[in-house]
Amino acid sequence: MKNKSPGRSSGPSQRQLRAGELIRHSLAEVLREGAIADPALETVSVTVTEVRLSPDLRHAIAFVEPLGGVHAPEVVDALNRHAKFLRGQLGRVIDMRFTPDLKFLHDESFEEAARIGRMFEDPKVRQDLEK
């Protein structure tokens, strides 16, 4: 008998988390080297905030944030255009059986944190917090 309930998700496995961190660090290093000749990426520093892997480790979603959050859609589009090249570069530096396919998404968590911070500054909310 299975221990899991059918509707429950237990989250990523330790294997997925470890591989995601390995890929995140390696991808950040590849991007730092600046081997991509794309105008959208030449003048911006990109932070890889998280990498989520599929259970079979063949597909990875990399969440990125350009420094200052400016031109995020252009940067994400450029990274997705060069995903195959980045995958090849990544395959040279990581020690995994398969190098996962890469997909890049903008990390919205920084904007969400700023929005929540602004909510705490609202006088009505501050009044409730001080009680």
trRosetta pair geometry for C-beta under 8 A, 3 or more apart (Angstrom, degrees):
i j d omega theta_ij theta_ji phi_ij phi_ji
4 8 6.0 -147 -170 70 86 109
4 10 6.8 -88 -114 -38 118 118
5 8 4.3 76 64 -1 98 117
12 16 4.0 -117 -173 88 107 134
12 17 5.4 130 114 -53 122 83
12 20 7.4 4 171 -16 159 143
12 52 7.0 -136 -73 -146 142 85
12 53 7.3 96 -141 56 128 79
13 16 4.8 102 53 5 74 99
13 17 7.1 -139 97 -2 41 88
13 55 7.1 77 2 -130 117 80
14 17 5.6 -56 -147 39 34 112
14 18 6.1 33 156 -19 68 106
15 18 6.0 -54 -144 37 27 108
15 19 6.2 21 159 -12 63 111
15 57 7.4 -79 139 -62 106 123
16 19 6.0 -59 -143 43 27 107
16 20 6.0 32 156 -25 63 111
16 52 7.6 17 166 -163 114 58
16 53 4.7 -159 -151 67 87 107
16 54 8.0 -139 -122 87 119 17
16 55 6.7 -58 -72 -109 129 44
16 57 7.0 -151 -104 -81 69 83
17 20 5.6 -55 -145 35 27 115
17 21 6.6 25 157 -17 62 104
18 21 6.0 -57 -152 36 30 108
18 22 6.5 31 151 -19 64 106
19 22 5.5 -52 -148 36 35 115
19 23 6.3 31 155 -16 67 107
19 53 5.5 -2 94 -15 117 164
19 57 5.5 -38 137 -127 171 117
19 96 6.6 77 -137 -105 110 136
20 23 5.8 -57 -146 39 29 108
20 24 6.1 34 153 -25 65 107
20 50 7.2 1 166 -179 123 68
20 51 4.2 -178 -162 89 80 88
20 52 6.1 9 -120 -99 136 25
20 53 5.1 -139 -71 -11 91 103
20 60 7.3 162 -114 -135 75 108
21 24 5.4 -49 -142 33 32 115
21 25 6.4 29 160 -14 64 104
21 51 7.4 -172 -62 48 23 107
22 25 6.3 -60 -152 38 26 105
22 26 6.2 17 156 -11 63 115
22 94 5.9 103 146 -133 112 115
22 96 7.5 139 106 -52 143 117
23 26 5.7 -61 -141 45 30 108
23 27 5.7 31 160 -22 68 111
23 51 4.7 -130 88 125 112 167
23 53 7.3 123 14 -65 147 114
23 60 5.8 -106 144 -138 165 160
23 62 7.5 -122 132 -87 113 107
23 90 6.8 28 -142 -161 84 132
23 94 6.5 -2 -92 -87 65 156
23 100 7.0 -21 -107 35 153 119
24 27 6.0 -56 -140 37 23 109
24 28 6.4 26 157 -20 60 107
24 48 5.1 -177 -156 123 77 121
24 50 6.7 -47 -100 -144 136 21
24 51 4.4 -154 -64 -1 88 114
24 62 7.3 158 -103 -130 71 96
25 28 5.8 -55 -150 34 28 112
25 29 6.6 28 152 -18 62 106
26 29 5.6 -54 -153 35 34 113
26 30 6.4 33 151 -19 67 104
26 90 5.7 99 125 -139 121 82
26 93 4.9 165 -152 103 116 121
26 94 5.1 -61 -61 -62 174 100
27 30 5.6 -50 -145 36 35 112
27 31 6.3 32 155 -15 66 106
27 48 5.1 101 96 -77 114 167
27 51 6.9 129 14 -71 143 137
27 62 6.1 -122 146 -122 169 147
27 86 6.9 44 -136 177 92 117
27 90 6.1 -4 -84 -98 76 118
27 102 7.8 142 -113 -121 134 139
28 31 5.8 -57 -146 41 30 109
28 32 6.2 36 152 -27 64 107
28 47 7.4 8 -119 -148 111 45
28 48 4.7 -127 -70 27 89 117
29 32 5.5 -51 -146 31 30 116
29 33 6.8 37 154 -26 61 100
29 93 6.9 -150 84 164 131 166
30 33 6.0 -50 -158 24 32 114
30 35 7.0 -58 -177 23 76 119
30 86 6.2 122 124 -147 143 82
30 89 4.6 120 -143 126 132 129
30 90 6.1 -72 -35 -73 157 70
30 93 6.9 -158 -63 16 104 146
31 34 7.6 43 169 -68 42 45
31 36 7.8 -19 -127 8 63 120
31 46 5.3 -83 170 66 146 114
31 48 7.0 148 14 -35 146 111
31 86 7.8 13 -69 -126 82 120
34 41 7.9 170 -136 134 73 105
34 42 7.9 72 -155 -127 111 53
35 85 8.0 -154 110 152 110 119
35 89 6.6 157 61 -100 149 148
36 41 5.4 9 95 83 120 153
36 78 7.6 120 146 156 140 107
36 82 5.2 39 -129 -166 130 169
36 85 6.8 126 -100 103 96 140
36 86 7.5 -15 -66 -68 126 93
37 42 7.7 27 -149 -78 47 103
38 41 4.5 55 73 21 102 107
38 42 6.9 -160 83 -35 48 82
38 78 4.7 144 140 -161 149 121
38 81 7.3 135 -114 77 147 127
38 82 6.5 -116 -36 -38 142 136
39 42 5.7 -38 -138 5 34 119
40 44 7.4 -30 157 20 55 128
40 71 6.9 -164 -156 156 88 128
40 74 4.5 -148 -138 150 125 101
40 75 5.7 -171 155 -89 107 47
40 77 7.1 -44 145 72 175 92
40 78 3.8 -166 76 -49 130 145
41 44 6.2 -91 -143 52 38 96
41 46 7.1 -34 -139 -28 94 127
41 75 6.5 107 -88 -134 73 78
41 78 5.1 -164 -38 128 102 147
41 79 7.4 116 -83 -64 127 73
41 82 8.0 -45 -17 16 154 149
44 66 4.8 -22 175 -153 132 115
44 67 6.2 -175 -168 33 75 92
44 70 7.5 -144 -114 77 123 90
44 71 6.5 -125 -74 70 152 124
44 75 5.9 -89 93 -96 154 126
45 66 7.2 122 75 -161 47 62
45 67 4.2 41 63 -24 95 131
46 64 5.3 -6 -177 -171 108 121
46 65 7.4 148 -159 74 62 36
46 66 5.6 -40 -102 -100 70 61
46 67 7.4 -103 -72 -20 27 78
46 75 6.2 169 -96 -179 115 131
46 79 7.3 137 -147 -72 164 131
47 64 6.6 149 78 -158 49 64
47 65 4.8 -20 62 64 104 88
47 66 7.6 168 18 -101 78 11
47 67 6.9 107 -21 -70 100 67
48 51 6.7 8 169 -49 116 97
48 62 5.6 -44 -142 -173 107 111
48 63 7.3 112 -164 75 58 53
48 64 5.6 -35 -101 -100 56 80
49 63 4.9 -56 62 102 99 102
49 64 6.8 164 6 -108 85 23
49 65 5.6 49 -33 -1 122 110
49 107 4.6 36 36 -79 143 166
49 109 7.2 -165 146 41 157 125
50 62 7.6 171 91 -153 47 46
50 63 4.5 17 54 39 88 119
50 107 6.9 120 23 -105 97 125
51 60 5.4 -3 -174 -173 104 115
51 61 7.1 162 -154 80 53 46
51 62 5.0 -15 -104 -103 86 72
51 63 7.4 -152 -74 17 39 73
52 60 6.9 153 78 -156 43 61
52 61 4.9 -9 58 56 96 98
52 63 7.6 52 -5 -20 97 102
53 57 5.2 8 172 -117 134 57
53 59 7.0 140 -156 81 58 51
53 60 5.1 -26 -98 -100 73 80
53 100 6.3 -129 -128 -77 99 165
54 57 6.7 -136 70 -45 72 15
54 58 6.0 -39 61 50 125 70
54 59 4.2 49 -11 52 126 96
54 60 7.6 -110 -1 -67 77 42
54 100 7.6 160 25 -139 94 128
56 59 7.8 52 66 12 91 83
57 96 7.0 -138 157 -175 133 133
57 97 8.0 84 97 53 134 98
57 98 6.5 133 110 64 98 107
57 100 6.0 -114 162 -72 59 115
58 98 5.7 -19 -105 117 76 146
58 100 5.4 149 178 -121 21 80
58 101 6.6 26 152 8 71 91
59 100 5.6 175 -87 -169 7 108
59 101 5.1 -18 -113 57 68 98
59 103 7.3 11 -175 1 94 111
60 100 4.0 100 -16 106 102 141
60 101 6.9 175 26 78 72 46
60 102 5.5 -22 72 -106 100 61
60 103 7.1 176 92 27 51 71
61 103 5.1 -29 -109 74 69 99
61 104 7.7 149 -163 -99 59 19
61 105 5.9 7 -177 4 105 117
62 79 7.8 -109 81 155 123 140
62 102 6.0 -3 -3 -159 118 100
62 103 7.2 167 21 80 73 44
62 104 5.2 -29 71 -105 96 70
62 105 7.4 161 80 26 46 68
63 104 7.9 140 -99 -159 19 60
63 105 5.5 -33 -105 76 66 90
63 106 7.4 26 -157 140 73 14
63 107 4.0 85 165 -79 108 96
63 109 7.9 49 162 2 146 111
64 75 7.0 -130 116 127 128 116
64 76 6.6 168 63 -95 116 80
64 79 6.5 112 17 -17 162 171
64 104 5.5 -8 5 -162 124 108
64 105 7.4 148 22 74 76 38
64 106 6.6 -58 71 -111 71 43
64 107 6.3 -171 64 -13 18 99
65 69 6.4 -32 -170 -91 94 71
65 72 7.3 -29 -139 -115 52 113
65 106 7.0 86 -93 -161 59 69
65 107 4.7 -61 -54 48 100 113
65 110 5.9 86 -130 -5 149 140
66 69 6.3 129 71 -109 82 16
66 70 6.2 -92 105 59 126 54
66 71 6.1 -42 74 72 170 80
66 72 5.5 -153 17 -92 112 65
66 75 4.6 160 -61 -16 126 169
67 70 7.9 -21 88 30 57 89
69 72 6.0 -23 -170 -51 60 118
69 110 6.5 -146 -81 98 125 138
69 111 7.2 125 -141 -65 146 94
71 74 4.6 -43 179 43 94 117
71 75 5.6 101 118 -27 89 97
72 75 5.7 -59 -143 38 31 111
72 76 6.1 28 162 -18 68 108
72 106 4.7 67 167 -123 121 134
73 76 5.9 -56 -144 38 30 109
73 77 6.2 31 156 -19 65 107
73 106 7.1 -48 -78 -46 50 141
74 77 5.7 -55 -147 37 30 112
74 78 6.3 30 154 -20 64 106
75 78 5.7 -55 -149 36 30 111
75 79 6.4 29 154 -17 65 105
75 106 7.9 99 74 -93 101 97
76 79 5.8 -54 -147 37 32 110
76 80 6.3 29 154 -17 65 107
76 104 5.2 -167 -151 118 74 108
76 105 6.6 30 -144 -140 131 20
76 106 5.1 -76 -61 -53 142 87
77 80 5.8 -58 -148 39 30 109
77 81 6.4 35 152 -23 65 105
78 81 5.6 -51 -150 32 32 114
78 82 6.5 6 159 3 65 110
79 82 6.1 -71 -146 52 30 94
79 83 6.7 65 148 -70 64 76
79 86 7.2 12 -163 -26 78 155
79 104 4.1 17 106 9 127 169
80 83 5.4 -6 -151 -37 39 116
80 103 6.8 23 -116 -148 98 58
80 104 5.2 -132 -62 41 78 101
82 85 4.7 -48 -172 43 82 118
82 86 5.7 86 127 -25 88 99
83 86 5.7 -58 -145 41 31 111
83 87 6.2 38 154 -26 65 104
83 101 7.4 43 151 -177 123 70
83 102 4.4 -161 -159 79 99 99
83 103 6.8 11 -125 -88 150 37
83 104 6.8 -152 -88 -12 106 99
84 87 5.5 -48 -147 31 32 116
84 88 6.7 35 152 -19 62 101
85 88 5.8 -55 -156 34 33 112
85 89 6.5 30 149 -15 66 105
86 89 5.5 -52 -146 39 36 111
86 90 6.0 40 153 -22 67 107
86 102 5.8 -57 91 46 117 162
87 90 5.5 -54 -145 37 30 114
87 91 6.4 38 153 -27 63 103
87 99 5.5 129 -177 133 85 121
87 100 7.5 -123 -129 87 106 44
87 101 6.6 -20 -101 -124 145 39
87 102 5.3 -159 -70 -1 94 110
88 91 5.6 -48 -149 27 31 116
88 92 7.2 32 152 -21 59 100
88 99 7.8 119 -90 107 26 162
89 92 6.0 -55 -164 26 36 112
89 93 7.1 7 152 -1 66 110
90 93 6.2 -76 -153 44 35 96
90 94 5.8 1 168 3 78 116
90 99 5.6 138 99 -155 101 122
90 102 7.5 125 3 -52 154 133
91 94 6.9 -62 -120 46 24 90
91 99 3.8 -71 -86 -52 92 155
94 99 6.8 129 62 -107 118 90
96 99 6.4 126 71 -81 112 51
96 100 7.9 -22 107 -22 153 82
107 110 6.5 70 111 -3 99 96
108 111 5.4 -57 -167 44 65 112
108 112 5.8 67 137 -26 85 106
109 112 5.4 -56 -143 40 35 114
109 113 6.2 39 156 -23 68 103
110 113 5.8 -51 -148 34 30 111
110 114 6.5 30 152 -17 62 105
111 114 5.7 -53 -149 37 33 112
111 115 6.3 37 151 -22 65 105
112 115 5.6 -50 -147 34 33 114
112 116 6.5 31 154 -17 65 104
113 116 5.8 -53 -148 37 32 109
113 117 6.3 37 151 -22 64 106
114 117 5.5 -52 -148 36 32 116
114 118 6.5 35 153 -20 64 102
115 118 5.8 -52 -151 34 31 111
115 119 6.7 36 148 -22 62 102
116 119 5.4 -49 -152 30 37 116
116 120 6.8 38 150 -20 65 100
117 120 5.8 -53 -154 32 34 111
117 121 6.8 32 149 -18 63 105
118 121 5.6 -56 -153 35 37 114
118 122 7.3 59 146 -40 63 87
119 122 5.7 -30 -164 -2 41 118
119 125 5.8 86 157 -33 73 171
120 125 5.8 -119 -127 118 32 133
120 126 6.9 85 169 -76 57 75
120 129 7.1 42 -152 -41 87 155
121 125 7.7 40 52 65 22 119
121 126 6.9 8 -158 -55 23 117
122 125 4.4 72 70 14 100 108
122 126 6.6 -172 84 -12 47 87
123 126 5.5 -54 -139 38 31 114
123 127 6.3 39 159 -26 64 103
124 127 5.8 -50 -152 29 28 115
124 128 7.0 25 150 -14 60 104
125 128 5.7 -57 -157 36 37 110
125 129 6.4 35 149 -20 69 106
126 129 5.6 -56 -148 36 34 112
126 130 6.4 29 157 -20 67 108
127 130 6.1 -58 -147 34 28 107
127 131 7.3 42 152 -37 58 96
128 131 6.1 -41 -159 7 36 116
